[in-house]
Amino acid sequence: MVNSVRNLVSSYTEALYPIIYINHFDFRVIDELIKGIVEHRKVVEYNNGLGFVDFKTKAPMQVCDLYNFLNIVKDDGYDNETFILLKDVHDQLNKPEIVSLLKYIAERNLYNEDYSATVFIASSKLRIPAELEELITVIDMPLPSVSEIKNIMTNFIEDLKIEVPDDVVNEIALSLKGLNEFQVEQILNLAYQDGGSLDSDDKSLIFTQKEQLIKKAGLLEMIPVKEQIDDIGGMENLKEWLYRKEKIFNNLDKAMKFGVDVPKGIMIVGMPGCGKSLAAKATAKLFDIPLIRLDVGRLLGKYVGESEENMRKALKLSEAISPCVLWIDEIEKAFAGVGNSGGGSDVTTRLFGQFLTWMQEKENTVFIVATANDISRIPAEFLRKGRFDELFFVDFPNPEERRKIMEIHLKKRHKWNKDLNIISLVKLTEGYNGADLEAIVKDAIESCFIEGKEQLETKDLELAQQNIKSISSTLKGRVEEIREAAKNVDLKPASR
């Protein structure tokens, strides 16, 4: 990983790229990177907290601010080939005097044959002033691949002289994918201290540590999942499809070695209250991986470029948490206004473009579940073949599904008994969605409790049904619009 970046940075410096922005938090890695290409060059370092420091020893040499430091070193490029390393200075890059000095150095590096100085900006935050955009080249430190993580693990195992089977190494390495080298080493240390060795049980520890990344970033939301696939009444086509993908996710390492493509994800479109969100949660439970929710509204920032940077971070974070399910609820609202002009619509369009590109190019184990009510409001580019593995349409439950849904909710509340005539309820509830049916059960049980009855009877359910109108009757026009829009897209029915 570091070698590939080192070769790239070396090429940039030889080609006189004047300012290289390394977007990374671990300065130890950046120092190693620069040591690998420094050769005969002089390195001068500025640390935002310490001022002028010795690059080799890190000892403070002179307390000064960034402006004075740049004034001191700006002409070093005439006497020596120089690297100017600036750490954590992102908040100062909007100052006109700092911008002017950086442009002074950059222009001499580009146009003066007697001058050679490359500026390196090292920071975990990306802040690029408009005046320096053309002069700055951004480099992201890539995350270690699975094979590189295995090498880290092998070195760790050899240092501690412990025995770990190869299949466990493969399994843990895959779980650690998406973390940087520092995080991998920290988790391995924690796992060893916790149990004195490494085994498959450490995957839960890795999951806990990944959860910390979500909490600290504040861009994504980790959803606790209790819902099982059996909690879905009906949707047999969807469930059958998910069971096939479960075999891949539960044997990910073997599947990838066999040549199986990692599943990309699904879009579930259809009637409100018919179990789309439940399906997203049950998918994560079935695959035994975390469920992460992406709320596009949470990414919107007040500064120019902040929203796009938040999207980039959120997607990168989802890769760090992978394997995971990334859930985008009501996706038509998340990207509302795409293609329109002006203000917020322009930002949304750029975010949508970012997300599309990531979906198309991603080679990770992030499984996307996008749910939507109205497919007519989803941009056509989103529905193109290859974005998702499959598109499903969820309609109102059929009679058999309505029976299953009511039984599920009755059993969940310990009120199921053989004397209940669920078939009579099935006949009365044509056009009811899953949420309506749950409301009937809840209302009937509540009435029983208030009346002091010990056992739920069929008439209690029938009485509750009379008080609850179906969504298909209250929103008849909207339901027809959703159905009509779905006819124009190749959607697979979720139910048989």
C-alpha positions in Angstrom: 0.0 0.0 0.0 2.6 2.5 1.1 5.0 1.5 -1.7 2.3 2.2 -4.4 1.6 5.7 -2.9 5.4 6.3 -2.5 5.9 5.6 -6.2 3.0 7.9 -7.1 4.3 10.8 -4.8 7.8 10.4 -6.2 6.5 10.7 -9.7 4.6 13.9 -8.8 7.6 15.5 -7.2 9.8 14.7 -10.2 7.1 16.2 -12.5 7.2 19.4 -10.4 3.7 19.2 -8.8 4.0 22.1 -6.4 1.6 21.2 -3.6 0.6 17.7 -2.6 -2.2 17.3 -0.1 -2.1 13.9 1.8 -5.5 13.3 3.3 -4.6 11.0 6.2 -4.7 11.1 10.0 -1.6 9.0 10.8 1.5 11.2 10.5 3.8 8.2 11.3 2.7 6.7 7.9 3.2 10.1 6.2 6.7 10.5 7.7 7.6 7.0 6.4 6.3 7.9 3.0 8.4 11.0 2.8 11.5 9.3 4.2 11.2 6.8 1.3 11.5 9.5 -1.4 13.6 12.2 0.3 17.0 11.0 -1.1 19.3 14.1 -1.0 16.5 16.6 -0.4 16.2 18.8 2.7 12.9 18.4 4.7 11.6 21.2 6.8 8.5 20.5 9.0 5.8 22.7 10.5 3.5 21.2 13.2 0.4 23.3 14.0 0.9 22.7 17.7 4.7 22.9 18.0 5.8 25.3 15.2 9.1 24.6 13.4 10.3 21.0 14.3 13.2 18.8 13.3 11.8 16.3 10.8 14.0 13.4 12.0 13.8 13.9 15.8 10.5 15.8 16.0 12.2 18.1 18.5 10.8 21.7 18.5 13.3 24.1 16.9 11.4 27.4 16.9 8.0 28.4 18.2 6.3 30.3 15.4 3.0 30.5 13.4 2.5 29.2 9.9 3.0 32.6 8.3 6.4 33.2 9.9 7.5 29.6 9.2 6.7 29.9 5.5 8.5 33.3 5.4 11.6 31.6 7.0 11.7 28.6 4.5 10.2 30.1 1.3 13.6 30.7 -0.3 15.2 27.4 0.8 14.4 26.0 -2.6 17.2 28.1 -4.2 19.9 26.5 -2.1 18.6 22.9 -1.7 15.9 20.7 -3.2 13.4 21.0 -0.4 10.3 19.3 0.9 8.1 21.6 3.0 5.9 19.5 5.3 2.9 21.2 6.9 0.9 19.2 9.4 -2.7 20.0 10.5 -2.8 23.4 8.9 -6.2 22.9 7.2 -7.9 25.6 9.3 -5.3 28.2 8.2 -5.6 27.7 4.5 -8.3 30.3 4.2 -6.0 33.1 5.3 -5.0 35.4 2.3 -1.4 35.8 3.6 -1.0 32.0 3.8 -2.5 31.5 0.4 -0.1 34.2 -1.0 3.0 32.5 0.4 2.0 29.1 -0.8 1.4 30.5 -4.3 4.8 32.2 -4.1 6.5 28.8 -3.4 4.4 26.9 -5.9 5.0 29.3 -8.8 8.8 29.3 -8.3 8.8 25.5 -8.2 6.9 25.5 -11.5 8.7 28.3 -13.4 12.1 28.9 -11.9 14.8 26.4 -13.0 17.0 27.5 -10.0 14.3 26.7 -7.5 13.0 23.3 -6.2 10.5 23.1 -3.3 7.5 20.8 -3.0 4.9 21.6 -0.3 3.3 18.6 1.5 0.1 19.3 3.4 -0.8 16.5 5.8 -4.2 16.5 7.4 -7.2 14.2 8.1 -9.5 17.1 7.0 -9.6 18.3 3.4 -9.7 22.0 3.0 -8.7 23.4 -0.3 -9.1 27.2 -0.9 -10.4 28.1 -4.4 -7.2 30.2 -5.1 -5.0 27.0 -4.8 -7.2 24.5 -6.5 -5.2 24.3 -9.7 -1.9 24.0 -7.7 -2.9 21.3 -5.2 -2.9 17.5 -5.9 -4.9 15.4 -3.4 -3.7 12.0 -2.4 -5.8 9.6 -0.3 -3.8 6.9 1.5 -5.5 3.7 0.3 -6.7 1.2 2.9 -4.9 -2.1 3.1 -6.1 -4.9 0.9 -7.1 -8.3 2.4 -3.7 -9.7 1.4 -2.0 -6.8 3.2 -4.1 -7.3 6.3 -3.1 -11.0 6.2 0.6 -9.9 6.1 0.0 -7.6 9.1 -1.7 -10.5 10.9 1.1 -12.9 10.0 3.7 -10.6 11.5 1.6 -10.1 14.6 1.1 -13.9 15.0 4.8 -14.6 14.5 5.8 -11.9 17.0 3.6 -13.4 19.7 4.4 -17.0 18.8 0.8 -18.1 18.8 -1.0 -20.6 16.6 -3.9 -19.4 14.4 -5.4 -21.7 11.7 -5.3 -20.3 8.1 -9.1 -20.3 7.8 -9.4 -18.1 10.9 -6.8 -15.7 9.5 -8.7 -15.5 6.3 -12.0 -14.9 8.1 -10.7 -12.2 10.4 -8.8 -10.5 7.6 -12.0 -10.2 5.6 -13.8 -8.7 8.7 -10.9 -6.2 9.1 -11.2 -5.0 5.5 -11.9 -1.3 5.3 -9.8 -0.3 8.3 -6.4 1.4 8.1 -3.2 -0.2 9.3 -3.3 1.6 12.6 -6.8 0.4 13.4 -6.0 -3.2 12.3 -3.0 -3.3 14.7 -5.1 -1.8 17.5 -7.9 -4.4 17.1 -5.4 -7.3 16.9 -3.8 -6.1 20.2 -7.2 -5.8 21.8 -8.4 -9.2 20.6 -5.1 -10.8 21.9 -5.4 -9.1 25.3 -9.0 -10.1 25.6 -8.5 -13.8 24.9 -4.8 -14.6 24.7 -5.2 -15.7 21.0 -7.1 -15.0 17.8 -10.2 -16.9 16.8 -13.5 -16.6 14.9 -15.2 -15.1 18.0 -13.1 -12.0 17.6 -15.4 -10.9 14.7 -17.8 -9.5 17.3 -15.0 -7.4 18.8 -14.2 -6.1 15.3 -17.9 -5.2 14.8 -17.9 -3.3 18.1 -14.8 -1.3 17.1 -16.3 -0.5 13.7 -19.4 0.7 15.5 -17.2 3.3 17.2 -16.2 4.7 13.8 -19.8 5.3 13.0 -20.5 7.0 16.3 -17.5 9.3 16.1 -18.1 10.4 12.5 -21.8 11.2 13.0 -22.5 10.8 9.3 -24.2 7.4 9.3 -26.5 5.7 11.8 -26.1 2.1 13.0 -29.4 0.5 13.4 -29.8 -2.3 16.0 -31.5 -5.3 14.4 -33.9 -7.8 16.0 -36.2 -8.5 13.1 -35.8 -12.0 11.5 -36.6 -12.9 7.9 -39.5 -15.0 9.4 -41.1 -11.8 10.7 -41.9 -11.0 7.1 -45.4 -12.3 6.1 -45.2 -13.2 2.5 -42.7 -11.7 -0.1 -41.7 -15.3 -0.9 -39.8 -14.2 -4.1 -37.8 -11.7 -2.2 -37.0 -14.0 0.6 -36.0 -16.8 -1.7 -33.6 -14.4 -3.5 -32.1 -13.2 -0.1 -31.6 -16.8 1.0 -29.4 -17.4 -2.1 -27.3 -14.3 -1.2 -27.1 -15.4 2.4 -25.0 -18.4 1.4 -22.5 -16.0 -0.3 -22.3 -13.6 2.7 -22.0 -16.4 5.2 -19.1 -17.9 3.2 -17.7 -14.8 1.7 -14.0 -15.8 1.7 -14.8 -19.1 0.0 -17.3 -17.5 -2.4 -14.8 -14.9 -3.6 -12.1 -17.4 -4.1 -14.5 -19.6 -6.1 -15.1 -16.6 -8.4 -18.6 -15.5 -7.2 -19.3 -11.8 -7.6 -20.0 -10.0 -4.3 -23.8 -9.1 -4.3 -24.3 -5.3 -4.9 -27.7 -4.8 -3.5 -31.4 -4.5 -4.1 -34.0 -1.8 -4.6 -37.4 -2.4 -3.0 -40.2 -0.3 -4.4 -43.9 -0.3 -3.6 -46.8 0.5 -1.3 -46.2 2.3 2.0 -46.5 0.2 5.1 -46.0 -3.1 3.3 -42.7 -4.2 4.9 -39.9 -2.5 2.9 -38.1 -1.2 6.0 -38.7 -4.6 7.7 -37.1 -6.3 4.7 -34.0 -4.1 5.0 -33.6 -4.9 8.7 -34.2 -8.6 8.2 -31.6 -8.7 5.4 -28.9 -7.5 7.8 -30.0 -10.1 10.3 -30.1 -12.9 7.7 -26.6 -12.0 6.4 -25.4 -11.5 10.0 -23.8 -8.2 9.2 -24.4 -4.7 10.6 -27.1 -2.4 9.3 -26.1 1.2 8.5 -28.6 3.8 7.5 -27.5 6.7 5.2 -29.6 9.8 5.6 -28.6 12.2 2.8 -30.1 15.2 4.7 -27.6 14.6 7.5 -24.7 15.1 5.0 -25.8 18.6 3.9 -23.4 21.3 5.1 -23.4 25.0 5.0 -20.0 25.6 3.3 -19.2 25.1 -0.4 -18.1 21.6 -1.0 -18.9 20.4 2.6 -21.8 18.2 1.5 -19.8 16.5 -1.2 -16.9 15.9 1.3 -19.4 14.5 3.8 -20.8 12.1 1.2 -17.2 11.0 0.3 -16.5 10.4 4.0 -19.8 8.5 4.5 -19.2 6.2 1.6 -15.6 5.6 2.7 -16.9 4.9 6.2 -19.4 2.3 4.9 -16.5 0.6 3.2 -14.6 0.6 6.5 -17.6 -1.0 8.3 -18.1 -3.6 5.5 -19.3 -6.3 5.2 -22.5 -4.4 6.0 -26.0 -3.5 4.7 -26.2 0.2 3.7 -29.9 1.2 3.9 -31.2 4.3 2.1 -34.8 4.7 3.1 -37.2 6.6 0.8 -34.5 7.1 -1.7 -36.8 9.2 -3.9 -36.9 11.9 -1.2 -33.1 11.6 -0.5 -32.3 12.7 -4.0 -35.3 14.9 -4.7 -34.6 17.7 -7.1 -31.9 15.9 -9.0 -31.5 17.5 -12.5 -33.1 20.8 -11.4 -31.1 24.0 -11.3 -30.3 26.3 -8.5 -29.2 26.2 -4.8 -30.0 23.0 -3.0 -30.9 21.1 -6.2 -27.3 21.6 -7.6 -25.8 20.2 -4.4 -28.3 17.2 -4.5 -27.4 16.5 -8.1 -23.7 16.5 -7.3 -24.3 14.1 -4.3 -26.4 11.9 -6.6 -23.6 11.8 -9.2 -21.1 10.9 -6.4 -23.2 8.1 -5.2 -23.9 6.7 -8.6 -20.2 6.6 -9.5 -19.4 4.9 -6.2 -22.1 2.3 -6.8 -20.8 1.6 -10.3 -17.1 1.3 -9.3 -17.3 -0.2 -5.8 -15.5 -3.5 -5.3 -16.4 -4.0 -1.6 -18.8 -5.9 0.5 -21.3 -3.1 1.1 -24.7 -4.5 0.2 -27.1 -1.6 -0.6 -30.8 -1.8 0.2 -32.7 1.1 -1.2 -36.4 1.5 -0.4 -38.8 3.8 -2.2 -42.6 4.4 -2.5 -42.8 6.3 -5.8 -40.5 5.0 -8.5 -41.6 7.8 -10.9 -39.5 10.3 -8.7 -36.3 8.2 -8.9 -33.8 9.4 -11.6 -33.7 7.0 -14.5 -29.9 6.5 -14.1 -30.5 4.9 -10.8 -32.5 2.1 -12.4 -30.1 1.2 -15.1 -29.0 -2.5 -15.2 -25.9 -3.1 -13.1 -26.6 -0.6 -10.3 -28.5 -3.2 -8.3 -28.7 -6.9 -8.6 -32.5 -6.9 -8.6 -35.5 -4.5 -8.4 -38.5 -5.7 -6.4 -42.0 -4.4 -6.3 -44.0 -4.8 -3.1 -47.8 -4.7 -3.5 -50.5 -4.9 -0.8 -50.5 -8.4 0.7 -52.6 -11.1 -0.9 -55.0 -13.2 1.3 -52.4 -15.8 2.3 -49.9 -13.1 3.2 -52.5 -11.2 5.2 -53.2 -14.4 7.2 -49.4 -14.8 7.9 -49.0 -11.2 8.9 -51.8 -11.3 11.5 -50.5 -14.6 12.8 -47.0 -13.2 13.2 -48.3 -10.1 15.2 -50.6 -12.3 17.4 -47.8 -14.7 18.2 -45.3 -11.9 18.9 -47.8 -10.6 21.5 -48.6 -14.1 22.8 -52.2 -13.8 21.9 -52.4 -16.5 19.2 -54.9 -19.3 19.9 -56.5 -22.0 17.7 -60.1 -20.7 18.3 -59.4 -17.4 16.4 -61.0 -17.4 12.9 -58.3 -15.5 11.0 -59.9 -16.4 7.7 -62.9 -14.2 8.4 -60.4 -11.3 9.0 -58.6 -12.1 5.8 -61.8 -11.6 3.9 -62.5 -8.2 5.6 -59.0 -6.8 5.0 -58.6 -6.6 1.2 -56.4 -3.6 0.4 -54.9 -3.4 3.9 -51.1 -3.1 4.2 -48.9 -4.7 6.8 -49.0 -1.7 9.1 -52.9 -1.6 8.9 -53.0 -5.3 9.9 -50.6 -4.7 12.8 -52.8 -1.8 14.0 -55.9 -4.1 14.0 -54.1 -6.6 16.2 -52.7 -4.0 18.6 -56.1 -2.2 18.9 -57.9 -5.5 19.6 -55.4 -6.6 22.3 -55.6 -3.1 23.9 -59.4 -3.3 24.0 -59.3 -6.8 25.6 -57.0 -5.5 28.3 -59.1 -2.4 29.1 -62.3 -4.6 29.2 -60.6 -7.1 31.5 -60.9 -10.0 29.2 -58.4 -12.9 29.5 -58.5 -14.2 26.0 -58.6 -12.5 22.6 -61.6 -13.5 20.5 -62.3 -13.2 16.7 -65.0 -10.6 17.4 -62.4 -8.3 19.1 -60.3 -8.4 15.9 -63.4 -7.8 13.7 -64.4 -4.8 15.8 -60.9 -3.4 15.6 -61.0 -3.8 11.9 -64.1 -1.7 11.6 -62.3 1.2 13.3 -59.2 1.1 11.1 -59.5 2.1 7.5 -57.1 0.7 4.9 -54.4 2.9 3.3 -55.7 1.8 -0.1 -59.0 3.6 0.6 -57.7 6.7 2.4 -55.0 7.3 -0.3 -56.7 5.7 -3.3 -55.4 8.2 -5.9 -51.8 8.0 -4.6 -51.9 4.2 -4.6 -53.0 4.2 -8.3 -50.2 6.6 -9.2 -47.6 4.3 -7.6 -49.0 1.3 -9.4 -49.0 3.1 -12.7 -45.5 4.2 -12.3 -44.3 0.7 -11.5 -45.8 -0.7 -14.7 -43.2 1.3 -16.7 -40.2 -0.3 -15.0 -39.0 -3.9 -15.1 -39.7 -4.8 -11.4 -39.8 -8.3 -10.1 -42.8 -9.0 -7.8 -41.7 -9.6 -4.2 -44.7 -11.9 -3.7 -45.7 -15.0 -5.6 
